[in-house]
Amino acid sequence: MNYLKLINKCLLELNYKQVNVFSELIKNDHKRIINIMNTLNRELCAIEGWNFLLRRTSIILPKGTTEIDNEVDGRILYLFVDGKRYDYCDDVEFFMEGNPKNYTYSAFANRLLFPKFDNDKVLDVIYFTKNCVKDSAGMEKEDFEYETDESLIPMPFVEQLLVYGTCLRLKANPQYFKFPYWISMYKEALANLKSKTAASALNAPVVKMFRN
C-alpha cells in the first residue's frame, strides 16, 4: 500500500476529507500525519531484527589494512572472512593495542577494525538495512517522500500499524471514542507481524501455558 493510500486511510479514520493527490495535503493535521507516519515507520523497523530488512553485501579489506570505512548501510548481524564467522568485540582499546582476539572485529568512529591479514580479504556481511521505504522503482531509502513510496513493512501488517498507530499519536487522547479500537488493532497487527514474518515457524514467538 503506497504512502498516499495510507494517508487517506488515516484521514478516513479521523473523519477528515480524503485527497486525490499529494499536493492537497496542506493543512496542519496533514503535515502532522506525514511526520508521524514517517517517524512511526522508522521506529517499527528499528525495534526488531525483522527478516524483511535482512540484506547482504561484500566489502574488500586490502592486505595489511586494519581499518576501513564502515560501508554497511545498517546494523551488522553476521560477518564472515574466508567463510569463518567473526564476532563483534566492543573492546576497542584491545584492538588499538594491536592484539585483537581471534575471529573478532570491532568498530570505532564509523570505521570497522580487523586483525591484519597478509592477503586481500572479502568480507561477507549479513545486515539489517537502515532503510524503511522503497520507491516505485524498488530503490530503498529511509523515509517516505512521494505518494507512490511504500513501506518495507509487508502487507497486510503495514496498513494496520501505520494507519492506527498514526491516528493514536495524532489524537493522543485515551478518552477519544476511537482510541481503544485503534490501540487494539495496532497491538494485534504488531503481534501478528512478529509471529508471522519469521522465515521458520520454529522461530516464531509462541505462548506456552502450563497447569500446576
The 8 nearest C-alpha neighbors of each residue, nearest first, counted from 0:
[[1, 149, 4, 5, 2, 158, 154, 150],
 [2, 0, 149, 147, 148, 4, 3, 5],
 [1, 3, 146, 5, 148, 4, 149, 147],
 [4, 2, 146, 6, 5, 1, 7, 21],
 [3, 5, 7, 6, 1, 2, 8, 0],
 [6, 4, 8, 2, 3, 7, 162, 1],
 [7, 5, 9, 3, 8, 4, 2, 10],
 [6, 8, 10, 4, 9, 17, 5, 11],
 [7, 9, 5, 11, 6, 10, 4, 12],
 [10, 8, 6, 12, 162, 7, 11, 13],
 [11, 9, 15, 7, 13, 8, 12, 17],
 [10, 12, 14, 8, 9, 13, 15, 7],
 [13, 11, 9, 10, 14, 8, 166, 15],
 [12, 14, 10, 11, 15, 9, 166, 8],
 [13, 15, 11, 12, 10, 16, 9, 17],
 [16, 14, 10, 13, 11, 17, 12, 9],
 [15, 17, 10, 18, 14, 11, 7, 13],
 [16, 18, 7, 10, 15, 11, 19, 8],
 [19, 17, 20, 23, 16, 7, 24, 21],
 [18, 20, 17, 21, 23, 3, 22, 7],
 [21, 19, 22, 18, 23, 3, 146, 24],
 [20, 22, 23, 24, 146, 3, 19, 18],
 [23, 21, 24, 20, 25, 19, 18, 146],
 [24, 22, 21, 25, 20, 18, 19, 26],
 [25, 23, 29, 22, 21, 26, 30, 18],
 [24, 26, 23, 29, 27, 30, 22, 28],
 [27, 25, 29, 28, 24, 30, 23, 31],
 [28, 26, 30, 29, 31, 25, 32, 24],
 [27, 29, 31, 30, 26, 32, 169, 25],
 [30, 28, 26, 32, 27, 24, 31, 25],
 [31, 29, 33, 27, 28, 32, 34, 26],
 [30, 32, 28, 34, 33, 29, 35, 27],
 [31, 33, 35, 29, 30, 34, 36, 28],
 [34, 32, 30, 31, 36, 35, 29, 37],
 [35, 33, 31, 37, 32, 36, 38, 30],
 [34, 36, 32, 38, 37, 33, 165, 31],
 [35, 37, 39, 33, 38, 34, 165, 32],
 [38, 36, 40, 34, 35, 39, 142, 143],
 [39, 37, 35, 41, 36, 40, 42, 34],
 [38, 40, 42, 36, 41, 37, 35, 43],
 [39, 41, 37, 43, 38, 42, 36, 44],
 [42, 40, 44, 38, 39, 43, 131, 45],
 [41, 43, 39, 45, 44, 40, 38, 46],
 [44, 42, 40, 45, 46, 41, 39, 47],
 [43, 45, 41, 42, 46, 40, 131, 47],
 [44, 46, 42, 43, 47, 41, 48, 129],
 [45, 47, 43, 44, 42, 48, 49, 41],
 [48, 46, 49, 45, 44, 43, 193, 50],
 [47, 49, 50, 127, 46, 45, 52, 53],
 [48, 50, 51, 47, 52, 53, 44, 127],
 [51, 49, 52, 53, 197, 48, 196, 198],
 [50, 52, 49, 53, 151, 152, 196, 153],
 [51, 53, 127, 50, 128, 49, 54, 151],
 [54, 52, 127, 50, 126, 51, 128, 125],
 [53, 55, 126, 125, 127, 128, 52, 56],
 [56, 54, 125, 124, 126, 53, 57, 123],
 [55, 57, 124, 123, 125, 58, 54, 71],
 [56, 58, 123, 122, 124, 121, 59, 55],
 [59, 57, 122, 121, 60, 123, 56, 70],
 [58, 60, 121, 120, 122, 61, 57, 119],
 [59, 61, 120, 119, 121, 58, 62, 64],
 [62, 60, 119, 64, 59, 63, 120, 118],
 [61, 63, 119, 118, 117, 116, 64, 60],
 [62, 64, 115, 116, 117, 61, 65, 118],
 [65, 63, 62, 61, 66, 115, 60, 116],
 [64, 66, 113, 115, 112, 114, 63, 67],
 [67, 65, 112, 111, 64, 110, 113, 68],
 [66, 68, 111, 110, 69, 112, 65, 60],
 [69, 67, 110, 70, 111, 109, 66, 71],
 [68, 70, 110, 109, 111, 71, 67, 106],
 [71, 69, 68, 72, 58, 67, 110, 109],
 [72, 70, 69, 73, 75, 74, 126, 56],
 [73, 71, 128, 129, 70, 74, 130, 126],
 [72, 74, 128, 129, 127, 71, 126, 75],
 [75, 73, 127, 126, 76, 128, 72, 129],
 [76, 74, 126, 77, 125, 127, 73, 124],
 [75, 77, 126, 125, 74, 127, 78, 124],
 [78, 76, 125, 124, 75, 79, 126, 84],
 [77, 79, 124, 85, 123, 84, 125, 122],
 [78, 80, 84, 123, 83, 82, 85, 122],
 [79, 81, 122, 83, 82, 121, 84, 123],
 [82, 80, 83, 79, 121, 120, 122, 84],
 [81, 83, 80, 79, 84, 123, 122, 78],
 [84, 82, 79, 80, 81, 85, 102, 78],
 [83, 85, 79, 78, 86, 80, 82, 102],
 [84, 86, 102, 103, 78, 79, 104, 83],
 [87, 85, 103, 104, 102, 88, 84, 78],
 [86, 88, 104, 105, 103, 89, 85, 106],
 [89, 87, 105, 90, 104, 103, 86, 91],
 [88, 90, 91, 105, 87, 106, 104, 92],
 [89, 91, 93, 92, 88, 94, 105, 99],
 [92, 90, 94, 93, 89, 95, 105, 107],
 [93, 91, 95, 94, 90, 96, 89, 97],
 [92, 94, 96, 91, 90, 95, 99, 98],
 [93, 95, 99, 91, 97, 96, 92, 98],
 [96, 94, 92, 97, 93, 91, 98, 99],
 [95, 97, 93, 94, 98, 92, 99, 91],
 [96, 98, 94, 95, 99, 93, 114, 115],
 [99, 97, 96, 94, 93, 100, 95, 114],
 [100, 98, 94, 93, 97, 114, 101, 103],
 [99, 101, 103, 102, 98, 94, 93, 114],
 [100, 102, 103, 99, 114, 85, 104, 98],
 [103, 101, 85, 86, 100, 84, 104, 83],
 [104, 102, 86, 85, 101, 87, 100, 88],
 [103, 105, 113, 87, 112, 88, 86, 85],
 [104, 106, 112, 88, 87, 111, 89, 91],
 [107, 105, 111, 110, 112, 109, 108, 104],
 [106, 108, 110, 109, 111, 105, 91, 112],
 [109, 107, 110, 106, 111, 69, 68, 112],
 [110, 108, 69, 107, 68, 106, 111, 70],
 [109, 111, 68, 69, 107, 108, 106, 67],
 [110, 112, 106, 67, 69, 66, 105, 68],
 [111, 113, 66, 105, 106, 65, 104, 110],
 [114, 112, 65, 104, 66, 115, 111, 105],
 [113, 115, 65, 99, 116, 112, 104, 97],
 [114, 116, 63, 65, 64, 113, 117, 62],
 [117, 115, 62, 63, 118, 114, 119, 64],
 [116, 118, 62, 63, 115, 119, 61, 120],
 [119, 117, 62, 116, 120, 61, 63, 60],
 [120, 118, 62, 61, 60, 121, 59, 117],
 [119, 121, 60, 59, 118, 122, 61, 80],
 [122, 120, 59, 58, 60, 123, 80, 57],
 [123, 121, 58, 80, 57, 79, 59, 124],
 [122, 124, 57, 79, 78, 56, 121, 80],
 [125, 123, 78, 56, 55, 77, 57, 122],
 [126, 124, 55, 77, 76, 54, 75, 78],
 [127, 125, 75, 76, 54, 74, 53, 128],
 [126, 128, 53, 74, 52, 73, 54, 75],
 [127, 129, 73, 130, 52, 72, 126, 54],
 [130, 128, 73, 72, 131, 127, 141, 74],
 [129, 131, 141, 140, 128, 132, 139, 142],
 [130, 132, 141, 151, 150, 41, 140, 44],
 [133, 131, 150, 151, 140, 149, 139, 141],
 [132, 134, 139, 138, 137, 149, 148, 140],
 [133, 135, 148, 137, 136, 138, 149, 139],
 [134, 136, 137, 147, 148, 133, 138, 149],
 [137, 135, 134, 138, 133, 139, 148, 147],
 [136, 138, 134, 133, 135, 139, 148, 132],
 [139, 137, 133, 134, 136, 140, 135, 132],
 [138, 140, 133, 132, 130, 137, 134, 141],
 [141, 139, 130, 132, 133, 142, 131, 138],
 [140, 142, 130, 131, 132, 129, 139, 143],
 [143, 141, 132, 140, 37, 144, 131, 130],
 [142, 144, 148, 145, 132, 37, 2, 141],
 [145, 143, 142, 148, 146, 2, 147, 134],
 [146, 144, 148, 147, 143, 2, 21, 134],
 [145, 147, 3, 2, 148, 21, 1, 144],
 [148, 146, 1, 145, 2, 135, 149, 134],
 [149, 147, 134, 1, 2, 145, 146, 133],
 [150, 148, 1, 133, 132, 2, 0, 134],
 [149, 151, 132, 152, 131, 133, 148, 40],
 [152, 150, 132, 131, 153, 149, 133, 51],
 [151, 153, 150, 157, 154, 156, 51, 44],
 [154, 152, 157, 151, 156, 155, 150, 51],
 [155, 153, 156, 157, 158, 152, 0, 151],
 [154, 156, 157, 158, 153, 159, 188, 0],
 [157, 155, 154, 188, 158, 159, 153, 160],
 [156, 158, 160, 154, 152, 159, 155, 153],
 [157, 159, 156, 160, 161, 162, 155, 5],
 [158, 160, 162, 163, 157, 156, 161, 185],
 [161, 159, 157, 185, 164, 158, 163, 162],
 [160, 162, 164, 158, 165, 159, 163, 157],
 [163, 161, 9, 165, 159, 164, 160, 158],
 [162, 164, 166, 181, 165, 159, 160, 185],
 [165, 163, 161, 167, 160, 166, 162, 185],
 [164, 166, 168, 162, 167, 163, 36, 161],
 [165, 167, 169, 163, 168, 164, 170, 162],
 [168, 166, 164, 165, 171, 170, 169, 163],
 [169, 167, 171, 165, 166, 170, 164, 35],
 [168, 170, 166, 167, 171, 165, 32, 31],
 [169, 171, 172, 168, 167, 166, 175, 178],
 [172, 170, 168, 167, 169, 173, 166, 178],
 [171, 173, 174, 170, 175, 178, 167, 168],
 [174, 172, 175, 178, 171, 179, 176, 170],
 [173, 175, 172, 176, 178, 177, 179, 171],
 [176, 174, 178, 173, 172, 177, 170, 179],
 [175, 177, 178, 174, 179, 173, 180, 172],
 [178, 176, 180, 175, 179, 181, 174, 12],
 [177, 179, 181, 175, 180, 173, 176, 182],
 [180, 178, 182, 181, 177, 183, 173, 176],
 [181, 179, 183, 177, 178, 182, 184, 176],
 [182, 180, 163, 178, 184, 183, 179, 185],
 [181, 183, 185, 179, 184, 180, 186, 178],
 [184, 182, 180, 186, 181, 185, 179, 187],
 [183, 185, 187, 181, 182, 186, 188, 180],
 [184, 186, 182, 188, 160, 187, 183, 163],
 [187, 185, 189, 183, 188, 184, 182, 190],
 [186, 188, 184, 190, 185, 189, 191, 183],
 [187, 189, 191, 185, 190, 186, 156, 192],
 [188, 190, 192, 186, 191, 187, 185, 193],
 [191, 189, 187, 193, 188, 192, 186, 194],
 [192, 190, 188, 194, 193, 189, 195, 187],
 [191, 193, 189, 190, 195, 194, 196, 188],
 [194, 192, 190, 191, 195, 196, 189, 204],
 [193, 195, 203, 191, 204, 192, 196, 190],
 [194, 196, 192, 191, 197, 193, 203, 200],
 [195, 197, 192, 194, 193, 198, 50, 51],
 [196, 198, 199, 203, 195, 202, 50, 200],
 [199, 197, 196, 200, 50, 202, 203, 195],
 [198, 200, 201, 197, 202, 203, 196, 195],
 [199, 201, 203, 202, 197, 198, 195, 194],
 [200, 202, 199, 203, 204, 197, 198, 205],
 [203, 201, 200, 199, 197, 204, 198, 194],
 [202, 204, 194, 200, 197, 201, 205, 195],
 [205, 203, 194, 202, 206, 193, 201, 200],
 [206, 204, 203, 207, 194, 202, 201, 200],
 [205, 207, 208, 204, 209, 203, 194, 190],
 [208, 206, 205, 209, 204, 210, 203, 211],
 [207, 209, 206, 210, 205, 211, 204, 203],
 [210, 208, 211, 207, 206, 205, 204, 203],
 [211, 209, 208, 207, 206, 205, 204, 203],
 [210, 209, 208, 207, 206, 205, 204, 203]]
